């Protein structure tokens, strides 16, 4: 996963306009991808951004880039809680 891919697919999240972005990228090995993600997280965590591999399968990886604090705020939004409750999620625990 290159910096160019990260910027190309995740610029709204990186700039703070969006809570998170999801994209697929080539993956030669799980170990290499884990190392790349770790390096990015060391740099980006200071800016409130986190990267997680959602799934690594075959020669592809599904990557989630997000802002943890913004995600937390989103889950406290009344409209979001209504949608989640309608879909069967328990929204009573707000810790």
Secondary structure, 3 states (H helix, E strand, C coil): CCHHHHHHHHHHHHCCCCCEEEEEEECCCHHHHHHHHHHHHHHHHHHCCEEEEEEEECCEEEEEEECHHHHHHHHHCHHHHHHHHHCCCCCCCCC
